[in-house]
């Protein structure tokens, strides 16, 4: 990573506020996961995130029968 890019980069979690979710996308635009704040882990996904995931990726993040992306992090759905 070059020096200029490093100086302007933010850590993923630092870019988010307490109640923000984060979409993890691959270079090809595929949905790899959704970062969820610890205190919202057991809550259903908000309507806007659910609608976006259904429209663009054909998945319902609130459906526990959907295949979850593989991840070693417990913060990714």
Number of C-alpha atoms within 10 A of each C-alpha: 5 6 7 8 9 9 8 7 9 11 7 10 13 8 10 13 9 12 10 12 17 16 15 15 12 10 7 6 10 11 16 16 19 19 19 21 18 11 9 13 14 9 9 11 18 11 10 9 17 17 16 14 16 13 11 11 12 11 17 17 22 15 12 8 8 10 10 15 12 10 11 7 8 10 13 19 18
